[in-house]
Amino acid sequence: MVEKHIVKGFDSDLESIKNHINTISGLVESQLSYAYQALIERNSDIAEQVIERDKKIDNKYQELLDLSVKLFA
């Protein structure tokens, strides 16, 4: 059985970090699929969408870094 941390805020921050990691993982997985599709179909429109969506991943990654620094600093 997993024990709860004494400070509930710590648990909440850990959960937030976990959620960000899961979100980023899902976005990256779909990006790989779209990138593969763009290459196979030689579809520049899909490729441009992949590039545009990458900004969302970058933003989520920065949020994850900020949360991690806040938690462990």
Secondary structure as UniProt FT lines:
FT   HELIX           8..41
FT   HELIX           44..72
//
